[in-house]
Every structure is written in C-alpha cells, then in structure tokens.
C-alpha cells in the first residue's frame, strides 16, 4: 500500500501534471465583450502601422542581402593574387589624391 502511494506521487511529479494549469477553472471572458473590442479596432490605423513595420523589415532584409552578396563578390574578386596586387598598386599610386579628397 505504501509503495503504491509512493509510486502514485512519483508518477504525478514525473508526469508534470501538477504544473499544468486548470483551464476549466479559468475566468471566462464574455463573447460579447471580445466582439465589442474587435469592433473598436480602427482597421485603417492598424493597416498603416503594419505597412510601416513591413516596409522597415523589408528594407533591413534587402540591405542585409545586398551586403552579403557584395561581400561574397569582393571575396571572389580578391581571391586571385594578381588582382589583389593590382588593387594594392592602384591604391598606393592614388593614395595622396584619395587622402586629400577626404579632407
């Protein structure tokens, strides 16, 4: 009898049943109240806010995608030693002009 009780308590704790909320005893929100809340939502304002957020997220994703592609292209171009040396020579040749243009 004692072993059965211990097993029952152990199983109850292991199953996590004591952590599960009791959905039957939660307070009920009246359907009419929820419907009224939905009627109060200004769909035009909602659409405008969603559009603003979508534009921002799309712009961020496009910039990230372009930056990734550009980085890949630059890595591919600079993977050839002759090209790297040519670019270094070009940079050395025009370094004074570049530095003057920056000030």
N, C-alpha and C positions, 0 to 999 in steps of 0.2 A: 504494500500500500504506500509506504513512504517512498520507495523507488519510483513508483508510478507518478506520484505527486512531483517529485524532483524532475523526472523526465518531462512532465507536462509544463512545468515552469521553464525548464531549459529550452524546450521546443518553442514556447511562446516568445522567449527572449531572442532566440536564434532566428526565428521567422520574421522578426521585426514588427509583429502585429501591434505591439504596444506603442510604436512610433507612428502608425497610420492614423490620420485624422478621421474622426467620425463624421462623415458627410451628411448623415441623416439628421444630426443634431445641430447643424449649422443654421444660422438665421436665414430665412428666405427673403429675397428682395422681390417685392411685388412686380409682376409683369407690366402693369400699367405705368409704374414709376420709371422702369427702364425704357419703355416705349416713349414716354414724355421726354426723357433725357435725350434720346435719339432725335426727336423732333426739334429740340432746341439747338442741335448742332448746325452751324452755318456751313453748308457744303461748299459754298464759294470760297470762304476763308480757308477751309480745310484743303481744298484743291490747290489754292495758291501756296499754302505752306508746303504741301507735298511737292509741288512743282519746283519750288525754291530749293528744297533739300535734294531732290533728284538732280537738278542742274549742278549743284555743288559736288555731289558724289560722282556724277558722270565726268565732270571736269577733272576732279582728282584722279579718277581711274585713267582717263585719257592721257594726262600728263605723266603718270607713272608708267603707262605702257610705252609712251614715246621715249621716255628716259631710258627704259630698259632696252628698247630697240637701238637707240643711239649708242648706248654703252656697248652693246653687242657689236654694232658696226665698227666702232672705234677699236675695240679689241681685235677684231678681224683685220682691220687695216694695219694696225701696229704689230700684228703677229709676224710680219715679214721684216726681217732685219734691215734690208736695204731701204725700205720705206721709212723705218724709224730713223735711220741715219740721215736720209734726205731731209726729213722734217726737222731734225736737230740742226742740220746745217743751215736750213732756211731760217730757223728761229734765231740762230747765232748771227746770221747775216743781217737780220732786220730788228734785232733786239733794241738798238738805240732808238729807232723810229717808233717802235711799239711803246717803249718806256716814256718817250716824250709825248706821245699821243695820250697817255694815261694821266698826265699832269695838267 
